[in-house]
Amino acid sequence: MTDFIIKILILAFSIYLVGKITKLFYVEDFYVALITAFVLAIVNAIIRPILHIFFFPIHLLTLGLFIFFVNGLCLIIVSKIVPKFKIKGCFTAAIAAILISLVNMFLESIIP
């Protein structure tokens, strides 16, 4: 349980940091980033596998590069649920998903 909480906190900090530095999306404060991270974890657990199955032929055609747009689509779904988290479009969401993933990987490698 504590691992899950730590991962959510790291993801929330990643969302907050990328949102404030790059301006790819709007996140009001860290509390909103924390809610966004929790909702994103739920979306990734429930909806993302369905999207992987649905878009499997496109994954094959693009040799797996379409996964970035699936991650961006998950961010768009989260932006529709969380009121103070706004993202501009699909391409922006894909870039934001890549940056959030990179920052999240870096922070998880630093924090034991």
Buried (B, 14 or more C-beta within 10 A) or exposed (E): EEEEEEBBBBBBBBBBBBBEEEEBBBBBEBEBBBBBBBBBBEBBEEBBEEBEEEBEEEBEEEEEEBBBBBBBBBBBBBBEEBEBBEBBEEEBBBBBBBBBBEBBEEBBEEEE
